[in-house]
Amino acid sequence: MSIVKILRIVDCNGEGLYRSYTGDGITLAKYVFSTASEVDFYYHPTPSDDMGLYELVGYDFAFSNYSKWKFGFEHQLQFMRWVYDPQWRKDMEDLGGKLVVITIDEQSIRRGSYQVIYDPEKVIESRSFSPACFDNKELRLEIEEYLNN
């Protein structure tokens, strides 16, 4: 068994970016998607536009064999590419959002080019951090130490 740690951004209700985006009121995804267009597919591809996942999920994730799986990021760089504006990370924190580090067996994740999917029933443990933790030296050291152990 090979154990890995992945990252997931959640709102105050524990919903991820895709589910939060379809909810009522202010959502975390509001701060991730480009203000120039509703969805910035270059930085934030849907599962069907992420060629690494398209082979697994096809055109409609909801009807795939992975429909109950959740989305996350393989590492800090993937997270920072998605949530590239420091103000978004701060706004997420202000709205009660969290960056969750999930420990899971590597066999329970599937890698895309821009994101990962994972089986939530296979999570071994999780720990929450501020979405803005990489913008603060002290918090960045704390999460990096956790990710590397």
CNS distance restraints for C-alpha pairs under 8 A (distance, minus, plus):
assign (resid   1 and name CA) (resid 105 and name CA) 6.41 0.50 0.50
assign (resid   1 and name CA) (resid 106 and name CA) 7.52 0.50 0.50
assign (resid   1 and name CA) (resid 107 and name CA) 7.97 0.50 0.50
assign (resid   2 and name CA) (resid 105 and name CA) 5.69 0.50 0.50
assign (resid   2 and name CA) (resid 106 and name CA) 5.55 0.50 0.50
assign (resid   2 and name CA) (resid 107 and name CA) 7.67 0.50 0.50
assign (resid   3 and name CA) (resid 103 and name CA) 6.80 0.50 0.50
assign (resid   3 and name CA) (resid 104 and name CA) 5.63 0.50 0.50
assign (resid   3 and name CA) (resid 105 and name CA) 4.50 0.50 0.50
assign (resid   3 and name CA) (resid 106 and name CA) 5.55 0.50 0.50
assign (resid   4 and name CA) (resid 103 and name CA) 5.78 0.50 0.50
assign (resid   4 and name CA) (resid 104 and name CA) 5.59 0.50 0.50
assign (resid   4 and name CA) (resid 105 and name CA) 6.13 0.50 0.50
assign (resid   4 and name CA) (resid 106 and name CA) 5.68 0.50 0.50
assign (resid   5 and name CA) (resid  74 and name CA) 7.56 0.50 0.50
assign (resid   5 and name CA) (resid  75 and name CA) 7.97 0.50 0.50
assign (resid   5 and name CA) (resid 101 and name CA) 6.31 0.50 0.50
assign (resid   5 and name CA) (resid 102 and name CA) 5.35 0.50 0.50
assign (resid   5 and name CA) (resid 103 and name CA) 4.50 0.50 0.50
assign (resid   5 and name CA) (resid 104 and name CA) 6.32 0.50 0.50
assign (resid   5 and name CA) (resid 147 and name CA) 6.61 0.50 0.50
assign (resid   6 and name CA) (resid  72 and name CA) 6.56 0.50 0.50
assign (resid   6 and name CA) (resid  73 and name CA) 5.71 0.50 0.50
assign (resid   6 and name CA) (resid  74 and name CA) 4.98 0.50 0.50
assign (resid   6 and name CA) (resid  75 and name CA) 6.13 0.50 0.50
assign (resid   6 and name CA) (resid 101 and name CA) 5.67 0.50 0.50
assign (resid   6 and name CA) (resid 102 and name CA) 5.24 0.50 0.50
assign (resid   6 and name CA) (resid 103 and name CA) 6.66 0.50 0.50
assign (resid   6 and name CA) (resid 104 and name CA) 7.82 0.50 0.50
assign (resid   7 and name CA) (resid  72 and name CA) 5.37 0.50 0.50
assign (resid   7 and name CA) (resid  73 and name CA) 4.90 0.50 0.50
assign (resid   7 and name CA) (resid  74 and name CA) 6.43 0.50 0.50
assign (resid   7 and name CA) (resid  75 and name CA) 6.53 0.50 0.50
assign (resid   7 and name CA) (resid  76 and name CA) 7.52 0.50 0.50
assign (resid   7 and name CA) (resid  79 and name CA) 7.29 0.50 0.50
assign (resid   7 and name CA) (resid  99 and name CA) 6.66 0.50 0.50
assign (resid   7 and name CA) (resid 100 and name CA) 5.65 0.50 0.50
assign (resid   7 and name CA) (resid 101 and name CA) 4.67 0.50 0.50
assign (resid   7 and name CA) (resid 102 and name CA) 6.15 0.50 0.50
assign (resid   8 and name CA) (resid  16 and name CA) 7.21 0.50 0.50
assign (resid   8 and name CA) (resid  71 and name CA) 6.85 0.50 0.50
assign (resid   8 and name CA) (resid  72 and name CA) 4.30 0.50 0.50
assign (resid   8 and name CA) (resid  73 and name CA) 6.13 0.50 0.50
assign (resid   8 and name CA) (resid  99 and name CA) 5.70 0.50 0.50
assign (resid   8 and name CA) (resid 100 and name CA) 5.09 0.50 0.50
assign (resid   8 and name CA) (resid 101 and name CA) 6.49 0.50 0.50
assign (resid   8 and name CA) (resid 102 and name CA) 7.44 0.50 0.50
assign (resid   9 and name CA) (resid  16 and name CA) 5.86 0.50 0.50
assign (resid   9 and name CA) (resid  17 and name CA) 6.77 0.50 0.50
assign (resid   9 and name CA) (resid  72 and name CA) 7.10 0.50 0.50
assign (resid   9 and name CA) (resid  97 and name CA) 7.12 0.50 0.50
assign (resid   9 and name CA) (resid  98 and name CA) 5.78 0.50 0.50
assign (resid   9 and name CA) (resid  99 and name CA) 4.57 0.50 0.50
assign (resid   9 and name CA) (resid 100 and name CA) 6.12 0.50 0.50
assign (resid   9 and name CA) (resid 131 and name CA) 7.19 0.50 0.50
assign (resid  10 and name CA) (resid  14 and name CA) 5.03 0.50 0.50
assign (resid  10 and name CA) (resid  15 and name CA) 5.07 0.50 0.50
assign (resid  10 and name CA) (resid  16 and name CA) 4.43 0.50 0.50
assign (resid  10 and name CA) (resid  17 and name CA) 6.58 0.50 0.50
assign (resid  10 and name CA) (resid  28 and name CA) 7.78 0.50 0.50
assign (resid  10 and name CA) (resid  97 and name CA) 5.55 0.50 0.50
assign (resid  10 and name CA) (resid  98 and name CA) 5.40 0.50 0.50
assign (resid  10 and name CA) (resid  99 and name CA) 6.49 0.50 0.50
assign (resid  10 and name CA) (resid 100 and name CA) 7.30 0.50 0.50
assign (resid  11 and name CA) (resid  15 and name CA) 5.39 0.50 0.50
assign (resid  11 and name CA) (resid  16 and name CA) 6.42 0.50 0.50
assign (resid  11 and name CA) (resid  17 and name CA) 7.68 0.50 0.50
assign (resid  11 and name CA) (resid  20 and name CA) 6.90 0.50 0.50
assign (resid  11 and name CA) (resid  27 and name CA) 7.38 0.50 0.50
assign (resid  11 and name CA) (resid  28 and name CA) 6.19 0.50 0.50
assign (resid  11 and name CA) (resid  92 and name CA) 7.61 0.50 0.50
assign (resid  11 and name CA) (resid  95 and name CA) 7.54 0.50 0.50
assign (resid  11 and name CA) (resid  96 and name CA) 6.31 0.50 0.50
assign (resid  11 and name CA) (resid  97 and name CA) 4.21 0.50 0.50
assign (resid  11 and name CA) (resid  98 and name CA) 6.44 0.50 0.50
assign (resid  12 and name CA) (resid  95 and name CA) 7.08 0.50 0.50
assign (resid  12 and name CA) (resid  96 and name CA) 4.83 0.50 0.50
assign (resid  12 and name CA) (resid  97 and name CA) 5.18 0.50 0.50
assign (resid  12 and name CA) (resid  98 and name CA) 7.41 0.50 0.50
assign (resid  15 and name CA) (resid  19 and name CA) 5.86 0.50 0.50
assign (resid  15 and name CA) (resid  20 and name CA) 5.64 0.50 0.50
assign (resid  16 and name CA) (resid  20 and name CA) 5.74 0.50 0.50
assign (resid  16 and name CA) (resid  70 and name CA) 7.75 0.50 0.50
assign (resid  16 and name CA) (resid  71 and name CA) 7.21 0.50 0.50
assign (resid  17 and name CA) (resid  21 and name CA) 5.92 0.50 0.50
assign (resid  17 and name CA) (resid  28 and name CA) 6.31 0.50 0.50
assign (resid  17 and name CA) (resid  29 and name CA) 5.25 0.50 0.50
assign (resid  18 and name CA) (resid  22 and name CA) 6.94 0.50 0.50
assign (resid  18 and name CA) (resid  29 and name CA) 7.20 0.50 0.50
assign (resid  19 and name CA) (resid  23 and name CA) 6.67 0.50 0.50
assign (resid  20 and name CA) (resid  27 and name CA) 5.54 0.50 0.50
assign (resid  20 and name CA) (resid  28 and name CA) 6.38 0.50 0.50
assign (resid  20 and name CA) (resid  29 and name CA) 6.43 0.50 0.50
assign (resid  21 and name CA) (resid  27 and name CA) 5.81 0.50 0.50
assign (resid  21 and name CA) (resid  28 and name CA) 6.96 0.50 0.50
assign (resid  21 and name CA) (resid  29 and name CA) 5.11 0.50 0.50
assign (resid  21 and name CA) (resid  30 and name CA) 6.95 0.50 0.50
assign (resid  23 and name CA) (resid  27 and name CA) 7.07 0.50 0.50
assign (resid  26 and name CA) (resid  30 and name CA) 7.09 0.50 0.50
assign (resid  27 and name CA) (resid  31 and name CA) 7.71 0.50 0.50
assign (resid  28 and name CA) (resid  32 and name CA) 6.93 0.50 0.50
assign (resid  28 and name CA) (resid  92 and name CA) 5.92 0.50 0.50
assign (resid  28 and name CA) (resid  95 and name CA) 7.80 0.50 0.50
assign (resid  28 and name CA) (resid  97 and name CA) 7.27 0.50 0.50
assign (resid  29 and name CA) (resid  33 and name CA) 6.07 0.50 0.50
assign (resid  31 and name CA) (resid  88 and name CA) 5.10 0.50 0.50
assign (resid  31 and name CA) (resid  91 and name CA) 7.38 0.50 0.50
assign (resid  31 and name CA) (resid  92 and name CA) 7.45 0.50 0.50
assign (resid  32 and name CA) (resid  82 and name CA) 7.13 0.50 0.50
assign (resid  32 and name CA) (resid  83 and name CA) 5.74 0.50 0.50
assign (resid  32 and name CA) (resid  88 and name CA) 6.54 0.50 0.50
assign (resid  33 and name CA) (resid  37 and name CA) 7.63 0.50 0.50
assign (resid  33 and name CA) (resid  38 and name CA) 6.42 0.50 0.50
assign (resid  33 and name CA) (resid  39 and name CA) 5.28 0.50 0.50
assign (resid  33 and name CA) (resid  40 and name CA) 5.85 0.50 0.50
assign (resid  33 and name CA) (resid  44 and name CA) 7.19 0.50 0.50
assign (resid  34 and name CA) (resid  38 and name CA) 6.40 0.50 0.50
assign (resid  34 and name CA) (resid  39 and name CA) 6.16 0.50 0.50
assign (resid  34 and name CA) (resid  40 and name CA) 5.51 0.50 0.50
assign (resid  39 and name CA) (resid  44 and name CA) 7.18 0.50 0.50
assign (resid  40 and name CA) (resid  44 and name CA) 5.57 0.50 0.50
assign (resid  40 and name CA) (resid  45 and name CA) 7.21 0.50 0.50
assign (resid  41 and name CA) (resid  45 and name CA) 4.32 0.50 0.50
assign (resid  41 and name CA) (resid  46 and name CA) 7.02 0.50 0.50
assign (resid  41 and name CA) (resid  49 and name CA) 7.60 0.50 0.50
assign (resid  43 and name CA) (resid  81 and name CA) 6.81 0.50 0.50
assign (resid  43 and name CA) (resid  82 and name CA) 5.81 0.50 0.50
assign (resid  44 and name CA) (resid  82 and name CA) 6.05 0.50 0.50
assign (resid  44 and name CA) (resid 114 and name CA) 7.71 0.50 0.50
assign (resid  45 and name CA) (resid  49 and name CA) 5.23 0.50 0.50
assign (resid  45 and name CA) (resid  50 and name CA) 5.61 0.50 0.50
assign (resid  45 and name CA) (resid 114 and name CA) 7.42 0.50 0.50
assign (resid  46 and name CA) (resid  50 and name CA) 6.23 0.50 0.50
assign (resid  47 and name CA) (resid  51 and name CA) 7.90 0.50 0.50
assign (resid  47 and name CA) (resid  53 and name CA) 5.90 0.50 0.50
assign (resid  47 and name CA) (resid  54 and name CA) 6.26 0.50 0.50
assign (resid  47 and name CA) (resid  57 and name CA) 7.31 0.50 0.50
assign (resid  47 and name CA) (resid  59 and name CA) 7.95 0.50 0.50
assign (resid  47 and name CA) (resid  61 and name CA) 6.69 0.50 0.50
assign (resid  48 and name CA) (resid  53 and name CA) 6.78 0.50 0.50
assign (resid  48 and name CA) (resid  54 and name CA) 4.80 0.50 0.50
assign (resid  48 and name CA) (resid  57 and name CA) 6.94 0.50 0.50
assign (resid  48 and name CA) (resid  58 and name CA) 5.96 0.50 0.50
assign (resid  48 and name CA) (resid  59 and name CA) 4.94 0.50 0.50
assign (resid  48 and name CA) (resid  60 and name CA) 6.62 0.50 0.50
assign (resid  48 and name CA) (resid  61 and name CA) 7.11 0.50 0.50
assign (resid  49 and name CA) (resid  53 and name CA) 7.98 0.50 0.50
assign (resid  49 and name CA) (resid  54 and name CA) 6.61 0.50 0.50
assign (resid  50 and name CA) (resid  54 and name CA) 5.91 0.50 0.50
assign (resid  50 and name CA) (resid 112 and name CA) 6.25 0.50 0.50
assign (resid  50 and name CA) (resid 113 and name CA) 6.05 0.50 0.50
assign (resid  50 and name CA) (resid 114 and name CA) 6.52 0.50 0.50
assign (resid  50 and name CA) (resid 115 and name CA) 7.95 0.50 0.50
assign (resid  51 and name CA) (resid  55 and name CA) 6.80 0.50 0.50
assign (resid  51 and name CA) (resid 112 and name CA) 6.81 0.50 0.50
assign (resid  51 and name CA) (resid 113 and name CA) 6.54 0.50 0.50
assign (resid  52 and name CA) (resid  56 and name CA) 7.92 0.50 0.50
assign (resid  52 and name CA) (resid 111 and name CA) 6.54 0.50 0.50
assign (resid  52 and name CA) (resid 112 and name CA) 3.83 0.50 0.50
assign (resid  52 and name CA) (resid 113 and name CA) 4.89 0.50 0.50
assign (resid  52 and name CA) (resid 114 and name CA) 7.85 0.50 0.50
assign (resid  53 and name CA) (resid  57 and name CA) 6.10 0.50 0.50
assign (resid  53 and name CA) (resid  58 and name CA) 7.76 0.50 0.50
assign (resid  53 and name CA) (resid 110 and name CA) 7.60 0.50 0.50
assign (resid  53 and name CA) (resid 111 and name CA) 6.84 0.50 0.50
assign (resid  53 and name CA) (resid 112 and name CA) 4.70 0.50 0.50
assign (resid  53 and name CA) (resid 113 and name CA) 7.38 0.50 0.50
assign (resid  53 and name CA) (resid 116 and name CA) 7.97 0.50 0.50
assign (resid  54 and name CA) (resid  58 and name CA) 4.82 0.50 0.50
assign (resid  54 and name CA) (resid  59 and name CA) 6.82 0.50 0.50
assign (resid  56 and name CA) (resid  64 and name CA) 7.90 0.50 0.50
assign (resid  57 and name CA) (resid  61 and name CA) 5.20 0.50 0.50
assign (resid  57 and name CA) (resid  64 and name CA) 5.22 0.50 0.50
assign (resid  57 and name CA) (resid  65 and name CA) 7.21 0.50 0.50
assign (resid  57 and name CA) (resid  66 and name CA) 6.83 0.50 0.50
assign (resid  58 and name CA) (resid  64 and name CA) 7.12 0.50 0.50
assign (resid  60 and name CA) (resid  64 and name CA) 6.70 0.50 0.50
assign (resid  61 and name CA) (resid  66 and name CA) 7.05 0.50 0.50
assign (resid  61 and name CA) (resid  67 and name CA) 5.83 0.50 0.50
assign (resid  62 and name CA) (resid  66 and name CA) 7.78 0.50 0.50
assign (resid  62 and name CA) (resid  67 and name CA) 4.83 0.50 0.50
assign (resid  63 and name CA) (resid  67 and name CA) 6.15 0.50 0.50
assign (resid  68 and name CA) (resid 119 and name CA) 7.31 0.50 0.50
assign (resid  68 and name CA) (resid 120 and name CA) 7.94 0.50 0.50
assign (resid  69 and name CA) (resid 117 and name CA) 6.08 0.50 0.50
assign (resid  69 and name CA) (resid 118 and name CA) 5.31 0.50 0.50
assign (resid  69 and name CA) (resid 119 and name CA) 4.73 0.50 0.50
assign (resid  69 and name CA) (resid 120 and name CA) 6.13 0.50 0.50
assign (resid  70 and name CA) (resid 117 and name CA) 5.33 0.50 0.50
assign (resid  70 and name CA) (resid 118 and name CA) 5.45 0.50 0.50
assign (resid  70 and name CA) (resid 119 and name CA) 6.57 0.50 0.50
assign (resid  70 and name CA) (resid 120 and name CA) 6.56 0.50 0.50
assign (resid  71 and name CA) (resid 115 and name CA) 6.85 0.50 0.50
assign (resid  71 and name CA) (resid 116 and name CA) 5.71 0.50 0.50
assign (resid  71 and name CA) (resid 117 and name CA) 4.46 0.50 0.50
assign (resid  71 and name CA) (resid 118 and name CA) 6.45 0.50 0.50
assign (resid  72 and name CA) (resid 115 and name CA) 5.87 0.50 0.50
assign (resid  72 and name CA) (resid 116 and name CA) 5.23 0.50 0.50
assign (resid  72 and name CA) (resid 117 and name CA) 6.07 0.50 0.50
assign (resid  72 and name CA) (resid 118 and name CA) 7.49 0.50 0.50
assign (resid  73 and name CA) (resid  78 and name CA) 5.69 0.50 0.50
assign (resid  73 and name CA) (resid  79 and name CA) 5.60 0.50 0.50
assign (resid  73 and name CA) (resid 114 and name CA) 7.54 0.50 0.50
assign (resid  73 and name CA) (resid 115 and name CA) 4.87 0.50 0.50
assign (resid  73 and name CA) (resid 116 and name CA) 5.42 0.50 0.50
assign (resid  74 and name CA) (resid  78 and name CA) 6.38 0.50 0.50
assign (resid  74 and name CA) (resid  79 and name CA) 7.78 0.50 0.50
assign (resid  74 and name CA) (resid 111 and name CA) 7.51 0.50 0.50
assign (resid  74 and name CA) (resid 115 and name CA) 6.53 0.50 0.50
assign (resid  74 and name CA) (resid 116 and name CA) 6.05 0.50 0.50
assign (resid  75 and name CA) (resid  79 and name CA) 6.50 0.50 0.50
assign (resid  76 and name CA) (resid  80 and name CA) 6.06 0.50 0.50
assign (resid  77 and name CA) (resid  81 and name CA) 6.10 0.50 0.50
assign (resid  78 and name CA) (resid  82 and name CA) 6.46 0.50 0.50
assign (resid  78 and name CA) (resid 114 and name CA) 6.30 0.50 0.50
assign (resid  78 and name CA) (resid 115 and name CA) 6.86 0.50 0.50
assign (resid  79 and name CA) (resid  83 and name CA) 6.07 0.50 0.50
assign (resid  79 and name CA) (resid  84 and name CA) 7.93 0.50 0.50
assign (resid  80 and name CA) (resid  84 and name CA) 5.03 0.50 0.50
assign (resid  82 and name CA) (resid 114 and name CA) 7.94 0.50 0.50
assign (resid  83 and name CA) (resid  88 and name CA) 6.83 0.50 0.50
assign (resid  83 and name CA) (resid  89 and name CA) 6.86 0.50 0.50
assign (resid  84 and name CA) (resid  88 and name CA) 7.79 0.50 0.50
assign (resid  85 and name CA) (resid  89 and name CA) 6.86 0.50 0.50
assign (resid  86 and name CA) (resid  90 and name CA) 6.35 0.50 0.50
assign (resid  86 and name CA) (resid 132 and name CA) 7.14 0.50 0.50
assign (resid  86 and name CA) (resid 135 and name CA) 7.18 0.50 0.50
assign (resid  87 and name CA) (resid  91 and name CA) 6.01 0.50 0.50
assign (resid  88 and name CA) (resid  92 and name CA) 6.04 0.50 0.50
assign (resid  89 and name CA) (resid  93 and name CA) 6.32 0.50 0.50
assign (resid  89 and name CA) (resid 131 and name CA) 5.22 0.50 0.50
assign (resid  89 and name CA) (resid 132 and name CA) 4.87 0.50 0.50
assign (resid  90 and name CA) (resid  94 and name CA) 6.26 0.50 0.50
assign (resid  90 and name CA) (resid 131 and name CA) 6.97 0.50 0.50
assign (resid  90 and name CA) (resid 132 and name CA) 5.51 0.50 0.50
assign (resid  91 and name CA) (resid  95 and name CA) 6.24 0.50 0.50
assign (resid  92 and name CA) (resid  96 and name CA) 6.44 0.50 0.50
assign (resid  92 and name CA) (resid  97 and name CA) 4.95 0.50 0.50
assign (resid  92 and name CA) (resid  98 and name CA) 7.48 0.50 0.50
assign (resid  92 and name CA) (resid 131 and name CA) 6.50 0.50 0.50
assign (resid  93 and name CA) (resid  97 and name CA) 4.98 0.50 0.50
assign (resid  93 and name CA) (resid  98 and name CA) 6.59 0.50 0.50
assign (resid  93 and name CA) (resid 130 and name CA) 6.07 0.50 0.50
assign (resid  93 and name CA) (resid 131 and name CA) 5.76 0.50 0.50
assign (resid  93 and name CA) (resid 132 and name CA) 6.73 0.50 0.50
assign (resid  97 and name CA) (resid 130 and name CA) 7.43 0.50 0.50
assign (resid  97 and name CA) (resid 131 and name CA) 6.77 0.50 0.50
assign (resid  98 and name CA) (resid 128 and name CA) 6.07 0.50 0.50
assign (resid  98 and name CA) (resid 129 and name CA) 5.81 0.50 0.50
assign (resid  98 and name CA) (resid 130 and name CA) 5.28 0.50 0.50
assign (resid  98 and name CA) (resid 131 and name CA) 5.36 0.50 0.50
assign (resid  99 and name CA) (resid 128 and name CA) 5.69 0.50 0.50
assign (resid  99 and name CA) (resid 129 and name CA) 5.04 0.50 0.50
assign (resid  99 and name CA) (resid 130 and name CA) 5.64 0.50 0.50
assign (resid  99 and name CA) (resid 131 and name CA) 4.80 0.50 0.50
assign (resid 100 and name CA) (resid 126 and name CA) 6.44 0.50 0.50
assign (resid 100 and name CA) (resid 127 and name CA) 5.60 0.50 0.50
assign (resid 100 and name CA) (resid 128 and name CA) 4.36 0.50 0.50
assign (resid 100 and name CA) (resid 129 and name CA) 6.09 0.50 0.50
assign (resid 101 and name CA) (resid 126 and name CA) 5.45 0.50 0.50
assign (resid 101 and name CA) (resid 127 and name CA) 5.31 0.50 0.50
assign (resid 101 and name CA) (resid 128 and name CA) 6.26 0.50 0.50
assign (resid 101 and name CA) (resid 129 and name CA) 7.70 0.50 0.50
assign (resid 101 and name CA) (resid 147 and name CA) 7.77 0.50 0.50
assign (resid 102 and name CA) (resid 123 and name CA) 6.66 0.50 0.50
assign (resid 102 and name CA) (resid 124 and name CA) 7.53 0.50 0.50
assign (resid 102 and name CA) (resid 125 and name CA) 6.03 0.50 0.50
assign (resid 102 and name CA) (resid 126 and name CA) 4.43 0.50 0.50
assign (resid 102 and name CA) (resid 127 and name CA) 6.76 0.50 0.50
assign (resid 103 and name CA) (resid 123 and name CA) 6.11 0.50 0.50
assign (resid 103 and name CA) (resid 124 and name CA) 5.46 0.50 0.50
assign (resid 103 and name CA) (resid 125 and name CA) 5.25 0.50 0.50
assign (resid 103 and name CA) (resid 126 and name CA) 6.01 0.50 0.50
assign (resid 104 and name CA) (resid 108 and name CA) 6.88 0.50 0.50
assign (resid 104 and name CA) (resid 109 and name CA) 7.96 0.50 0.50
assign (resid 104 and name CA) (resid 122 and name CA) 6.39 0.50 0.50
assign (resid 104 and name CA) (resid 123 and name CA) 4.92 0.50 0.50
assign (resid 104 and name CA) (resid 124 and name CA) 5.32 0.50 0.50
assign (resid 104 and name CA) (resid 125 and name CA) 7.31 0.50 0.50
assign (resid 105 and name CA) (resid 109 and name CA) 7.56 0.50 0.50
assign (resid 105 and name CA) (resid 122 and name CA) 7.24 0.50 0.50
assign (resid 105 and name CA) (resid 123 and name CA) 7.64 0.50 0.50
assign (resid 105 and name CA) (resid 124 and name CA) 7.71 0.50 0.50
assign (resid 108 and name CA) (resid 118 and name CA) 5.68 0.50 0.50
assign (resid 108 and name CA) (resid 119 and name CA) 5.61 0.50 0.50
assign (resid 108 and name CA) (resid 122 and name CA) 6.61 0.50 0.50
assign (resid 109 and name CA) (resid 116 and name CA) 6.68 0.50 0.50
assign (resid 109 and name CA) (resid 117 and name CA) 5.62 0.50 0.50
assign (resid 109 and name CA) (resid 118 and name CA) 4.25 0.50 0.50
assign (resid 109 and name CA) (resid 119 and name CA) 6.59 0.50 0.50
assign (resid 110 and name CA) (resid 116 and name CA) 5.62 0.50 0.50
assign (resid 110 and name CA) (resid 117 and name CA) 5.34 0.50 0.50
assign (resid 110 and name CA) (resid 118 and name CA) 6.38 0.50 0.50
assign (resid 111 and name CA) (resid 115 and name CA) 6.57 0.50 0.50
assign (resid 111 and name CA) (resid 116 and name CA) 4.54 0.50 0.50
assign (resid 111 and name CA) (resid 117 and name CA) 6.67 0.50 0.50
assign (resid 112 and name CA) (resid 116 and name CA) 5.33 0.50 0.50
assign (resid 112 and name CA) (resid 117 and name CA) 7.79 0.50 0.50
assign (resid 119 and name CA) (resid 123 and name CA) 7.30 0.50 0.50
assign (resid 129 and name CA) (resid 133 and name CA) 6.66 0.50 0.50
assign (resid 129 and name CA) (resid 143 and name CA) 7.43 0.50 0.50
assign (resid 132 and name CA) (resid 136 and name CA) 7.12 0.50 0.50
assign (resid 133 and name CA) (resid 137 and name CA) 7.95 0.50 0.50
assign (resid 133 and name CA) (resid 139 and name CA) 5.02 0.50 0.50
assign (resid 133 and name CA) (resid 140 and name CA) 5.29 0.50 0.50
assign (resid 133 and name CA) (resid 143 and name CA) 7.38 0.50 0.50
assign (resid 134 and name CA) (resid 139 and name CA) 6.70 0.50 0.50
assign (resid 134 and name CA) (resid 140 and name CA) 4.55 0.50 0.50
assign (resid 134 and name CA) (resid 143 and name CA) 7.99 0.50 0.50
assign (resid 135 and name CA) (resid 139 and name CA) 7.87 0.50 0.50
assign (resid 135 and name CA) (resid 140 and name CA) 6.85 0.50 0.50
assign (resid 136 and name CA) (resid 140 and name CA) 5.75 0.50 0.50
assign (resid 137 and name CA) (resid 141 and name CA) 6.20 0.50 0.50
assign (resid 138 and name CA) (resid 142 and name CA) 6.45 0.50 0.50
assign (resid 139 and name CA) (resid 143 and name CA) 6.30 0.50 0.50
assign (resid 140 and name CA) (resid 144 and name CA) 5.98 0.50 0.50
assign (resid 141 and name CA) (resid 145 and name CA) 5.99 0.50 0.50
assign (resid 142 and name CA) (resid 146 and name CA) 6.30 0.50 0.50
assign (resid 143 and name CA) (resid 147 and name CA) 6.02 0.50 0.50
assign (resid 144 and name CA) (resid 148 and name CA) 6.12 0.50 0.50
assign (resid 145 and name CA) (resid 149 and name CA) 6.33 0.50 0.50
